[in-house]
Amino acid sequence: MKLFKLLAVSFAIMIGFGSCTEDCNHDFIEHDHSQELVGTWSIIGPNYAEALIIKEDKTMQWITSDAGEYSETTARYEAVNNRMTIFWEDGTIEKGRLSVVPGCDFIMT
């Protein structure tokens, strides 16, 4: 009887881990954060400040001040489901997973 239970549990685990096929190549949507991105996101530290201004028209402006050196650049972005792509004005493209705590944290990994 113990052997039967062990085999049944082993079979259930194999089905659970092995049931995803090529049909499972999809994006998992925890939450669509695209509307929560709009606003100004900032970091301030010793001799350093950074602001990322994200606009509703899918553009952004990144302003930094590091030890007295000021820089500013713009970009266009796409935010779909939990993924974000940033197209910087210098041609650089960044892609990552998006996580937002509205009004508190914005993370792209």
Biopython code that builds the backbone (N, CA, C, O; Angstrom):
import numpy as np
from Bio.PDB.StructureBuilder import StructureBuilder

atoms = [
    (1, "MET", "N", (0.825, -1.186, 0.000)),
    (1, "MET", "CA", (0.000, 0.000, 0.000)),
    (1, "MET", "C", (0.874, 1.255, 0.000)),
    (1, "MET", "O", (0.578, 2.227, -0.696)),
    (2, "LYS", "N", (1.974, 1.224, 0.803)),
    (2, "LYS", "CA", (2.869, 2.378, 0.847)),
    (2, "LYS", "C", (3.512, 2.600, -0.514)),
    (2, "LYS", "O", (3.696, 3.739, -0.945)),
    (3, "LEU", "N", (3.850, 1.515, -1.183)),
    (3, "LEU", "CA", (4.454, 1.616, -2.501)),
    (3, "LEU", "C", (3.479, 2.257, -3.485)),
    (3, "LEU", "O", (3.877, 3.078, -4.311)),
    (4, "PHE", "N", (2.195, 1.880, -3.398)),
    (4, "PHE", "CA", (1.179, 2.453, -4.275)),
    (4, "PHE", "C", (1.064, 3.964, -4.038)),
    (4, "PHE", "O", (0.998, 4.730, -4.999)),
    (5, "LYS", "N", (1.040, 4.404, -2.769)),
    (5, "LYS", "CA", (0.947, 5.825, -2.445)),
    (5, "LYS", "C", (2.170, 6.568, -2.971)),
    (5, "LYS", "O", (2.044, 7.664, -3.518)),
    (6, "LEU", "N", (3.345, 5.980, -2.810)),
    (6, "LEU", "CA", (4.578, 6.590, -3.280)),
    (6, "LEU", "C", (4.566, 6.740, -4.798)),
    (6, "LEU", "O", (4.950, 7.785, -5.323)),
    (7, "LEU", "N", (4.128, 5.705, -5.498)),
    (7, "LEU", "CA", (4.034, 5.768, -6.954)),
    (7, "LEU", "C", (3.001, 6.802, -7.394)),
    (7, "LEU", "O", (3.226, 7.532, -8.359)),
    (8, "ALA", "N", (1.869, 6.867, -6.691)),
    (8, "ALA", "CA", (0.820, 7.832, -7.046)),
    (8, "ALA", "C", (1.321, 9.256, -6.871)),
    (8, "ALA", "O", (1.082, 10.105, -7.729)),
    (9, "VAL", "N", (2.011, 9.528, -5.774)),
    (9, "VAL", "CA", (2.557, 10.864, -5.536)),
    (9, "VAL", "C", (3.633, 11.187, -6.563)),
    (9, "VAL", "O", (3.676, 12.304, -7.079)),
    (10, "SER", "N", (4.494, 10.234, -6.865)),
    (10, "SER", "CA", (5.544, 10.446, -7.868)),
    (10, "SER", "C", (4.931, 10.751, -9.226)),
    (10, "SER", "O", (5.408, 11.637, -9.935)),
    (11, "PHE", "N", (3.886, 10.032, -9.593)),
    (11, "PHE", "CA", (3.222, 10.255, -10.862)),
    (11, "PHE", "C", (2.578, 11.644, -10.905)),
    (11, "PHE", "O", (2.661, 12.336, -11.919)),
    (12, "ALA", "N", (1.945, 12.046, -9.817)),
    (12, "ALA", "CA", (1.300, 13.365, -9.756)),
    (12, "ALA", "C", (2.341, 14.477, -9.893)),
    (12, "ALA", "O", (2.091, 15.478, -10.565)),
    (13, "ILE", "N", (3.487, 14.310, -9.272)),
    (13, "ILE", "CA", (4.558, 15.315, -9.372)),
    (13, "ILE", "C", (5.078, 15.382, -10.807)),
    (13, "ILE", "O", (5.308, 16.470, -11.335)),
    (14, "MET", "N", (5.262, 14.220, -11.439)),
    (14, "MET", "CA", (5.752, 14.200, -12.817)),
    (14, "MET", "C", (4.771, 14.897, -13.753)),
    (14, "MET", "O", (5.186, 15.627, -14.653)),
    (15, "ILE", "N", (3.488, 14.679, -13.552)),
    (15, "ILE", "CA", (2.483, 15.326, -14.396)),
    (15, "ILE", "C", (2.504, 16.827, -14.153)),
    (15, "ILE", "O", (2.431, 17.607, -15.103)),
    (16, "GLY", "N", (2.602, 17.238, -12.905)),
    (16, "GLY", "CA", (2.612, 18.660, -12.577)),
    (16, "GLY", "C", (3.785, 19.397, -13.181)),
    (16, "GLY", "O", (3.610, 20.498, -13.704)),
    (17, "PHE", "N", (4.976, 18.826, -13.128)),
    (17, "PHE", "CA", (6.163, 19.488, -13.663)),
    (17, "PHE", "C", (6.319, 19.282, -15.160)),
    (17, "PHE", "O", (6.942, 20.102, -15.833)),
    (18, "GLY", "N", (5.781, 18.236, -15.674)),
    (18, "GLY", "CA", (6.000, 17.931, -17.081)),
    (18, "GLY", "C", (4.820, 18.238, -17.979)),
    (18, "GLY", "O", (4.860, 17.914, -19.166)),
    (19, "SER", "N", (3.763, 18.857, -17.451)),
    (19, "SER", "CA", (2.559, 19.040, -18.253)),
    (19, "SER", "C", (2.650, 20.209, -19.223)),
    (19, "SER", "O", (1.865, 20.270, -20.169)),
    (20, "CYS", "N", (3.568, 21.125, -19.027)),
    (20, "CYS", "CA", (3.670, 22.274, -19.922)),
    (20, "CYS", "C", (4.398, 21.870, -21.199)),
    (20, "CYS", "O", (5.489, 21.302, -21.154)),
    (21, "THR", "N", (3.781, 22.168, -22.332)),
    (21, "THR", "CA", (4.384, 21.853, -23.618)),
    (21, "THR", "C", (4.699, 23.156, -24.330)),
    (21, "THR", "O", (4.788, 24.203, -23.688)),
    (22, "GLU", "N", (4.866, 23.113, -25.614)),
    (22, "GLU", "CA", (5.137, 24.322, -26.380)),
    (22, "GLU", "C", (3.991, 25.321, -26.286)),
    (22, "GLU", "O", (4.197, 26.514, -26.511)),
    (23, "ASP", "N", (2.786, 24.857, -25.955)),
    (23, "ASP", "CA", (1.648, 25.761, -25.802)),
    (23, "ASP", "C", (1.842, 26.705, -24.625)),
    (23, "ASP", "O", (1.145, 27.715, -24.535)),
    (24, "CYS", "N", (2.757, 26.410, -23.735)),
    (24, "CYS", "CA", (2.958, 27.229, -22.549)),
    (24, "CYS", "C", (3.915, 28.394, -22.800)),
    (24, "CYS", "O", (4.333, 29.056, -21.850)),
    (25, "ASN", "N", (4.260, 28.649, -24.023)),
    (25, "ASN", "CA", (5.148, 29.764, -24.334)),
    (25, "ASN", "C", (4.313, 31.051, -24.384)),
    (25, "ASN", "O", (4.029, 31.582, -25.458)),
    (26, "HIS", "N", (3.929, 31.535, -23.205)),
    (26, "HIS", "CA", (3.087, 32.717, -23.116)),
    (26, "HIS", "C", (3.615, 33.645, -22.027)),
    (26, "HIS", "O", (4.439, 33.248, -21.204)),
    (27, "ASP", "N", (3.130, 34.878, -22.033)),
    (27, "ASP", "CA", (3.505, 35.832, -20.993)),
    (27, "ASP", "C", (2.539, 35.713, -19.832)),
    (27, "ASP", "O", (1.323, 35.791, -20.005)),
    (28, "PHE", "N", (3.093, 35.523, -18.652)),
    (28, "PHE", "CA", (2.282, 35.476, -17.449)),
    (28, "PHE", "C", (2.028, 36.910, -17.003)),
    (28, "PHE", "O", (2.975, 37.673, -16.814)),
    (29, "ILE", "N", (0.783, 37.283, -16.835)),
    (29, "ILE", "CA", (0.433, 38.645, -16.467)),
    (29, "ILE", "C", (0.032, 38.669, -14.999)),
    (29, "ILE", "O", (-1.066, 38.245, -14.638)),
    (30, "GLU", "N", (0.931, 39.168, -14.156)),
    (30, "GLU", "CA", (0.575, 39.343, -12.759)),
    (30, "GLU", "C", (-0.324, 40.566, -12.634)),
    (30, "GLU", "O", (-1.359, 40.532, -11.969)),
    (31, "HIS", "N", (0.094, 41.644, -13.284)),
    (31, "HIS", "CA", (-0.663, 42.890, -13.254)),
    (31, "HIS", "C", (-0.132, 43.789, -14.355)),
    (31, "HIS", "O", (1.080, 43.857, -14.562)),
    (32, "ASP", "N", (-1.000, 44.472, -15.056)),
    (32, "ASP", "CA", (-0.585, 45.401, -16.103)),
    (32, "ASP", "C", (-0.252, 46.742, -15.457)),
    (32, "ASP", "O", (-1.147, 47.465, -15.018)),
    (33, "HIS", "N", (1.048, 47.074, -15.399)),
    (33, "HIS", "CA", (1.514, 48.271, -14.712)),
    (33, "HIS", "C", (1.630, 49.498, -15.613)),
    (33, "HIS", "O", (2.045, 50.555, -15.139)),
    (34, "SER", "N", (1.282, 49.394, -16.878)),
    (34, "SER", "CA", (1.578, 50.473, -17.811)),
    (34, "SER", "C", (0.983, 51.816, -17.401)),
    (34, "SER", "O", (1.626, 52.845, -17.609)),
    (35, "GLN", "N", (-0.208, 51.849, -16.832)),
    (35, "GLN", "CA", (-0.809, 53.116, -16.418)),
    (35, "GLN", "C", (-0.197, 53.660, -15.129)),
    (35, "GLN", "O", (-0.226, 54.868, -14.891)),
    (36, "GLU", "N", (0.354, 52.783, -14.301)),
    (36, "GLU", "CA", (0.932, 53.206, -13.034)),
    (36, "GLU", "C", (2.342, 53.776, -13.182)),
    (36, "GLU", "O", (2.899, 54.299, -12.217)),
    (37, "LEU", "N", (2.924, 53.684, -14.373)),
    (37, "LEU", "CA", (4.266, 54.195, -14.618)),
    (37, "LEU", "C", (4.310, 55.713, -14.741)),
    (37, "LEU", "O", (5.315, 56.334, -14.395)),
    (38, "VAL", "N", (3.235, 56.310, -15.228)),
    (38, "VAL", "CA", (3.219, 57.735, -15.522)),
    (38, "VAL", "C", (3.474, 58.531, -14.249)),
    (38, "VAL", "O", (2.806, 58.351, -13.231)),
    (39, "GLY", "N", (4.477, 59.431, -14.340)),
    (39, "GLY", "CA", (4.823, 60.268, -13.200)),
    (39, "GLY", "C", (6.318, 60.482, -13.134)),
    (39, "GLY", "O", (7.046, 60.147, -14.069)),
    (40, "THR", "N", (6.772, 61.042, -12.029)),
    (40, "THR", "CA", (8.195, 61.302, -11.814)),
    (40, "THR", "C", (8.719, 60.347, -10.756)),
    (40, "THR", "O", (8.174, 60.253, -9.656)),
    (41, "TRP", "N", (9.789, 59.637, -11.108)),
    (41, "TRP", "CA", (10.437, 58.690, -10.211)),
    (41, "TRP", "C", (11.821, 59.245, -9.921)),
    (41, "TRP", "O", (12.533, 59.630, -10.849)),
    (42, "SER", "N", (12.216, 59.297, -8.661)),
    (42, "SER", "CA", (13.496, 59.930, -8.342)),
    (42, "SER", "C", (14.276, 59.166, -7.281)),
    (42, "SER", "O", (13.730, 58.420, -6.468)),
    (43, "ILE", "N", (15.593, 59.396, -7.337)),
    (43, "ILE", "CA", (16.539, 58.857, -6.358)),
    (43, "ILE", "C", (17.452, 60.012, -5.960)),
    (43, "ILE", "O", (17.973, 60.725, -6.819)),
    (44, "ILE", "N", (17.641, 60.190, -4.670)),
    (44, "ILE", "CA", (18.544, 61.243, -4.197)),
    (44, "ILE", "C", (19.508, 60.613, -3.199)),
    (44, "ILE", "O", (19.089, 59.936, -2.260)),
    (45, "GLY", "N", (20.801, 60.841, -3.410)),
    (45, "GLY", "CA", (21.828, 60.326, -2.518)),
    (45, "GLY", "C", (22.938, 61.344, -2.370)),
    (45, "GLY", "O", (22.849, 62.434, -2.934)),
    (46, "PRO", "N", (23.983, 61.017, -1.625)),
    (46, "PRO", "CA", (25.114, 61.936, -1.466)),
    (46, "PRO", "C", (25.770, 62.233, -2.824)),
    (46, "PRO", "O", (26.240, 61.317, -3.499)),
    (47, "ASN", "N", (25.799, 63.489, -3.213)),
    (47, "ASN", "CA", (26.402, 63.944, -4.473)),
    (47, "ASN", "C", (25.762, 63.330, -5.715)),
    (47, "ASN", "O", (26.370, 63.325, -6.786)),
    (48, "TYR", "N", (24.545, 62.814, -5.583)),
    (48, "TYR", "CA", (23.900, 62.178, -6.731)),
    (48, "TYR", "C", (22.390, 62.392, -6.667)),
    (48, "TYR", "O", (21.784, 62.285, -5.601)),
    (49, "ALA", "N", (21.797, 62.691, -7.804)),
    (49, "ALA", "CA", (20.338, 62.782, -7.910)),
    (49, "ALA", "C", (19.931, 62.309, -9.300)),
    (49, "ALA", "O", (20.641, 62.533, -10.280)),
    (50, "GLU", "N", (18.803, 61.668, -9.367)),
    (50, "GLU", "CA", (18.316, 61.124, -10.633)),
    (50, "GLU", "C", (16.795, 61.255, -10.663)),
    (50, "GLU", "O", (16.122, 60.974, -9.671)),
    (51, "ALA", "N", (16.261, 61.679, -11.797)),
    (51, "ALA", "CA", (14.811, 61.748, -11.977)),
    (51, "ALA", "C", (14.455, 61.128, -13.316)),
    (51, "ALA", "O", (15.095, 61.400, -14.332)),
    (52, "LEU", "N", (13.436, 60.301, -13.307)),
    (52, "LEU", "CA", (12.918, 59.688, -14.519)),
    (52, "LEU", "C", (11.474, 60.151, -14.646)),
    (52, "LEU", "O", (10.622, 59.797, -13.831)),
    (53, "ILE", "N", (11.209, 60.941, -15.669)),
    (53, "ILE", "CA", (9.875, 61.489, -15.888)),
    (53, "ILE", "C", (9.215, 60.678, -17.002)),
    (53, "ILE", "O", (9.634, 60.737, -18.158)),
    (54, "ILE", "N", (8.190, 59.927, -16.642)),
    (54, "ILE", "CA", (7.499, 59.057, -17.590)),
    (54, "ILE", "C", (6.160, 59.695, -17.933)),
    (54, "ILE", "O", (5.361, 60.014, -17.053)),
    (55, "LYS", "N", (5.935, 59.872, -19.229)),
    (55, "LYS", "CA", (4.739, 60.575, -19.703)),
    (55, "LYS", "C", (3.741, 59.615, -20.334)),
    (55, "LYS", "O", (4.096, 58.512, -20.748)),
    (56, "GLU", "N", (2.487, 60.053, -20.401)),
    (56, "GLU", "CA", (1.414, 59.228, -20.971)),
    (56, "GLU", "C", (1.598, 58.963, -22.458)),
    (56, "GLU", "O", (1.074, 57.977, -22.977)),
    (57, "ASP", "N", (2.339, 59.831, -23.155)),
    (57, "ASP", "CA", (2.530, 59.659, -24.604)),
    (57, "ASP", "C", (3.629, 58.650, -24.940)),
    (57, "ASP", "O", (4.104, 58.603, -26.075)),
    (58, "LYS", "N", (4.034, 57.837, -23.947)),
    (58, "LYS", "CA", (5.035, 56.775, -24.109)),
    (58, "LYS", "C", (6.448, 57.320, -24.340)),
    (58, "LYS", "O", (7.272, 56.667, -24.980)),
    (59, "THR", "N", (6.724, 58.519, -23.816)),
    (59, "THR", "CA", (8.081, 59.068, -23.836)),
    (59, "THR", "C", (8.543, 59.241, -22.399)),
    (59, "THR", "O", (7.739, 59.274, -21.468)),
    (60, "MET", "N", (9.847, 59.351, -22.241)),
    (60, "MET", "CA", (10.417, 59.561, -20.910)),
    (60, "MET", "C", (11.648, 60.451, -21.009)),
    (60, "MET", "O", (12.300, 60.535, -22.050)),
    (61, "GLN", "N", (11.941, 61.100, -19.916)),
    (61, "GLN", "CA", (13.104, 61.969, -19.815)),
    (61, "GLN", "C", (13.876, 61.530, -18.574)),
    (61, "GLN", "O", (13.297, 61.370, -17.500)),
    (62, "TRP", "N", (15.183, 61.336, -18.728)),
    (62, "TRP", "CA", (16.033, 60.895, -17.634)),
    (62, "TRP", "C", (17.043, 61.991, -17.351)),
    (62, "TRP", "O", (17.831, 62.357, -18.222)),
    (63, "ILE", "N", (17.019, 62.514, -16.133)),
    (63, "ILE", "CA", (17.892, 63.611, -15.725)),
    (63, "ILE", "C", (18.737, 63.124, -14.558)),
    (63, "ILE", "O", (18.214, 62.578, -13.588)),
    (64, "THR", "N", (20.067, 63.328, -14.660)),
    (64, "THR", "CA", (20.959, 62.932, -13.569)),
    (64, "THR", "C", (21.919, 64.063, -13.225)),
    (64, "THR", "O", (22.288, 64.878, -14.071)),
    (65, "SER", "N", (22.304, 64.084, -11.978)),
    (65, "SER", "CA", (23.339, 64.988, -11.497)),
    (65, "SER", "C", (24.257, 64.158, -10.613)),
    (65, "SER", "O", (23.853, 63.685, -9.550)),
    (66, "ASP", "N", (25.488, 63.987, -11.061)),
    (66, "ASP", "CA", (26.450, 63.147, -10.348)),
    (66, "ASP", "C", (27.705, 63.954, -10.076)),
    (66, "ASP", "O", (28.451, 64.284, -10.998)),
    (67, "ALA", "N", (27.937, 64.270, -8.821)),
    (67, "ALA", "CA", (29.109, 65.054, -8.390)),
    (67, "ALA", "C", (29.235, 66.347, -9.209)),
    (67, "ALA", "O", (30.328, 66.718, -9.636)),
    (68, "GLY", "N", (28.104, 67.022, -9.421)),
    (68, "GLY", "CA", (28.117, 68.290, -10.141)),
    (68, "GLY", "C", (27.994, 68.172, -11.643)),
    (68, "GLY", "O", (27.817, 69.187, -12.316)),
    (69, "GLU", "N", (28.081, 66.981, -12.194)),
    (69, "GLU", "CA", (27.935, 66.756, -13.634)),
    (69, "GLU", "C", (26.462, 66.486, -13.934)),
    (69, "GLU", "O", (25.866, 65.573, -13.363)),
    (70, "TYR", "N", (25.882, 67.274, -14.825)),
    (70, "TYR", "CA", (24.470, 67.180, -15.170)),
    (70, "TYR", "C", (24.320, 66.529, -16.541)),
    (70, "TYR", "O", (25.064, 66.846, -17.469)),
    (71, "SER", "N", (23.359, 65.620, -16.665)),
    (71, "SER", "CA", (23.065, 65.038, -17.979)),
    (71, "SER", "C", (21.563, 64.830, -18.120)),
    (71, "SER", "O", (20.835, 64.666, -17.141)),
    (72, "GLU", "N", (21.135, 64.844, -19.362)),
    (72, "GLU", "CA", (19.718, 64.670, -19.656)),
    (72, "GLU", "C", (19.588, 63.903, -20.962)),
    (72, "GLU", "O", (20.291, 64.192, -21.931)),
    (73, "THR", "N", (18.692, 62.932, -20.990)),
    (73, "THR", "CA", (18.449, 62.158, -22.201)),
    (73, "THR", "C", (16.970, 61.807, -22.282)),
    (73, "THR", "O", (16.260, 61.831, -21.276)),
    (74, "THR", "N", (16.518, 61.486, -23.466)),
    (74, "THR", "CA", (15.116, 61.116, -23.650)),
    (74, "THR", "C", (15.022, 59.722, -24.246)),
    (74, "THR", "O", (15.996, 59.182, -24.769)),
    (75, "ALA", "N", (13.841, 59.159, -24.156)),
    (75, "ALA", "CA", (13.607, 57.817, -24.683)),
    (75, "ALA", "C", (12.131, 57.647, -24.982)),
    (75, "ALA", "O", (11.289, 58.439, -24.558)),
    (76, "ARG", "N", (11.848, 56.605, -25.714)),
    (76, "ARG", "CA", (10.484, 56.149, -25.965)),
    (76, "ARG", "C", (10.373, 54.785, -25.302)),
    (76, "ARG", "O", (11.346, 54.032, -25.272)),
    (77, "TYR", "N", (9.207, 54.458, -24.775)),
    (77, "TYR", "CA", (9.069, 53.161, -24.109)),
    (77, "TYR", "C", (7.783, 52.455, -24.514)),
    (77, "TYR", "O", (6.823, 53.069, -24.980)),
    (78, "GLU", "N", (7.804, 51.151, -24.320)),
    (78, "GLU", "CA", (6.625, 50.308, -24.484)),
    (78, "GLU", "C", (6.493, 49.492, -23.211)),
    (78, "GLU", "O", (7.462, 48.886, -22.753)),
    (79, "ALA", "N", (5.312, 49.477, -22.645)),
    (79, "ALA", "CA", (5.047, 48.670, -21.457)),
    (79, "ALA", "C", (3.832, 47.809, -21.750)),
    (79, "ALA", "O", (2.716, 48.310, -21.889)),
    (80, "VAL", "N", (4.065, 46.501, -21.843)),
    (80, "VAL", "CA", (2.995, 45.561, -22.125)),
    (80, "VAL", "C", (3.054, 44.466, -21.067)),
    (80, "VAL", "O", (4.073, 43.798, -20.890)),
    (81, "ASN", "N", (1.939, 44.304, -20.373)),
    (81, "ASN", "CA", (1.848, 43.315, -19.304)),
    (81, "ASN", "C", (2.949, 43.565, -18.284)),
    (81, "ASN", "O", (3.019, 44.661, -17.728)),
    (82, "ASN", "N", (3.793, 42.608, -18.023)),
    (82, "ASN", "CA", (4.880, 42.765, -17.053)),
    (82, "ASN", "C", (6.222, 42.989, -17.732)),
    (82, "ASN", "O", (7.267, 42.736, -17.133)),
    (83, "ARG", "N", (6.208, 43.457, -18.968)),
    (83, "ARG", "CA", (7.460, 43.655, -19.702)),
    (83, "ARG", "C", (7.564, 45.112, -20.151)),
    (83, "ARG", "O", (6.570, 45.747, -20.503)),
    (84, "MET", "N", (8.791, 45.618, -20.127)),
    (84, "MET", "CA", (9.034, 46.993, -20.555)),
    (84, "MET", "C", (10.234, 47.020, -21.487)),
    (84, "MET", "O", (11.237, 46.347, -21.251)),
    (85, "THR", "N", (10.115, 47.812, -22.555)),
    (85, "THR", "CA", (11.213, 48.034, -23.485)),
    (85, "THR", "C", (11.432, 49.532, -23.574)),
    (85, "THR", "O", (10.491, 50.298, -23.782)),
    (86, "ILE", "N", (12.704, 49.948, -23.411)),
    (86, "ILE", "CA", (13.061, 51.363, -23.496)),
    (86, "ILE", "C", (13.963, 51.558, -24.704)),
    (86, "ILE", "O", (14.958, 50.850, -24.867)),
    (87, "PHE", "N", (13.610, 52.526, -25.554)),
    (87, "PHE", "CA", (14.366, 52.862, -26.755)),
    (87, "PHE", "C", (15.025, 54.221, -26.516)),
    (87, "PHE", "O", (14.391, 55.256, -26.719)),
    (88, "TRP", "N", (16.297, 54.230, -26.086)),
    (88, "TRP", "CA", (17.007, 55.471, -25.768)),
    (88, "TRP", "C", (17.381, 56.209, -27.045)),
    (88, "TRP", "O", (17.518, 55.597, -28.105)),
    (89, "GLU", "N", (17.545, 57.525, -26.943)),
    (89, "GLU", "CA", (17.836, 58.355, -28.115)),
    (89, "GLU", "C", (19.161, 58.011, -28.784)),
    (89, "GLU", "O", (19.350, 58.323, -29.959)),
    (90, "ASP", "N", (20.087, 57.372, -28.059)),
    (90, "ASP", "CA", (21.368, 56.995, -28.668)),
    (90, "ASP", "C", (21.302, 55.649, -29.397)),
    (90, "ASP", "O", (22.316, 55.162, -29.896)),
    (91, "GLY", "N", (20.103, 55.048, -29.457)),
    (91, "GLY", "CA", (19.934, 53.783, -30.160)),
    (91, "GLY", "C", (19.969, 52.560, -29.262)),
    (91, "GLY", "O", (19.668, 51.458, -29.723)),
    (92, "THR", "N", (20.327, 52.719, -27.998)),
    (92, "THR", "CA", (20.354, 51.607, -27.049)),
    (92, "THR", "C", (18.922, 51.157, -26.744)),
    (92, "THR", "O", (18.019, 51.976, -26.578)),
    (93, "ILE", "N", (18.742, 49.852, -26.677)),
    (93, "ILE", "CA", (17.439, 49.284, -26.341)),
    (93, "ILE", "C", (17.600, 48.429, -25.092)),
    (93, "ILE", "O", (18.469, 47.560, -25.032)),
    (94, "GLU", "N", (16.758, 48.682, -24.097)),
    (94, "GLU", "CA", (16.762, 47.892, -22.863)),
    (94, "GLU", "C", (15.418, 47.196, -22.728)),
    (94, "GLU", "O", (14.370, 47.796, -22.964)),
    (95, "LYS", "N", (15.458, 45.916, -22.345)),
    (95, "LYS", "CA", (14.238, 45.144, -22.135)),
    (95, "LYS", "C", (14.296, 44.514, -20.762)),
    (95, "LYS", "O", (15.363, 44.117, -20.296)),
    (96, "GLY", "N", (13.152, 44.424, -20.118)),
    (96, "GLY", "CA", (13.143, 43.784, -18.816)),
    (96, "GLY", "C", (11.747, 43.537, -18.286)),
    (96, "GLY", "O", (10.744, 43.934, -18.880)),
    (97, "ARG", "N", (11.719, 42.873, -17.157)),
    (97, "ARG", "CA", (10.471, 42.591, -16.450)),
    (97, "ARG", "C", (10.149, 43.792, -15.577)),
    (97, "ARG", "O", (11.037, 44.378, -14.958)),
    (98, "LEU", "N", (8.895, 44.147, -15.535)),
    (98, "LEU", "CA", (8.448, 45.351, -14.872)),
    (98, "LEU", "C", (7.696, 45.029, -13.587)),
    (98, "LEU", "O", (6.857, 44.128, -13.551)),
    (99, "SER", "N", (8.008, 45.773, -12.544)),
    (99, "SER", "CA", (7.303, 45.652, -11.273)),
    (99, "SER", "C", (7.097, 47.054, -10.715)),
    (99, "SER", "O", (8.035, 47.850, -10.668)),
    (100, "VAL", "N", (5.877, 47.358, -10.294)),
    (100, "VAL", "CA", (5.567, 48.691, -9.786)),
    (100, "VAL", "C", (4.758, 48.577, -8.504)),
    (100, "VAL", "O", (3.787, 47.824, -8.426)),
    (101, "VAL", "N", (5.175, 49.338, -7.505)),
    (101, "VAL", "CA", (4.349, 49.580, -6.329)),
    (101, "VAL", "C", (3.905, 51.021, -6.501)),
    (101, "VAL", "O", (4.707, 51.931, -6.289)),
    (102, "PRO", "N", (2.638, 51.264, -6.884)),
    (102, "PRO", "CA", (2.192, 52.606, -7.256)),
    (102, "PRO", "C", (2.575, 53.669, -6.233)),
    (102, "PRO", "O", (2.304, 53.542, -5.039)),
    (103, "GLY", "N", (3.213, 54.721, -6.738)),
    (103, "GLY", "CA", (3.618, 55.845, -5.897)),
    (103, "GLY", "C", (4.799, 55.563, -4.989)),
    (103, "GLY", "O", (5.165, 56.411, -4.176)),
    (104, "CYS", "N", (5.401, 54.394, -5.111)),
    (104, "CYS", "CA", (6.484, 54.027, -4.191)),
    (104, "CYS", "C", (7.718, 53.503, -4.921)),
    (104, "CYS", "O", (8.792, 54.091, -4.800)),
    (105, "ASP", "N", (7.591, 52.423, -5.666)),
    (105, "ASP", "CA", (8.731, 51.775, -6.322)),
    (105, "ASP", "C", (8.425, 51.440, -7.778)),
    (105, "ASP", "O", (7.302, 51.090, -8.139)),
    (106, "PHE", "N", (9.454, 51.557, -8.589)),
    (106, "PHE", "CA", (9.404, 51.173, -10.000)),
    (106, "PHE", "C", (10.675, 50.390, -10.256)),
    (106, "PHE", "O", (11.773, 50.923, -10.093)),
    (107, "ILE", "N", (10.544, 49.130, -10.655)),
    (107, "ILE", "CA", (11.698, 48.258, -10.843)),
    (107, "ILE", "C", (11.610, 47.592, -12.215)),
    (107, "ILE", "O", (10.574, 47.043, -12.588)),
    (108, "MET", "N", (12.711, 47.651, -12.955)),
    (108, "MET", "CA", (12.802, 46.921, -14.220)),
    (108, "MET", "C", (14.047, 46.049, -14.133)),
    (108, "MET", "O", (15.161, 46.553, -13.994)),
    (109, "THR", "N", (13.848, 44.740, -14.216)),
    (109, "THR", "CA", (14.978, 43.818, -14.109)),
    (109, "THR", "C", (15.179, 43.070, -15.399)),
    (109, "THR", "O", (16.088, 42.246, -15.498)),
]
sb = StructureBuilder()
sb.init_structure("model")
sb.init_model(0)
sb.init_chain("A")
sb.init_seg("    ")
for serial, (resi, resn, name, xyz) in enumerate(atoms, 1):
    if name == "N":
        sb.init_residue(resn, " ", resi, " ")
    sb.init_atom(name, np.array(xyz, "f"), 0.0, 1.0, " ", f" {name:<3s}", serial, name[0])
structure = sb.get_structure()
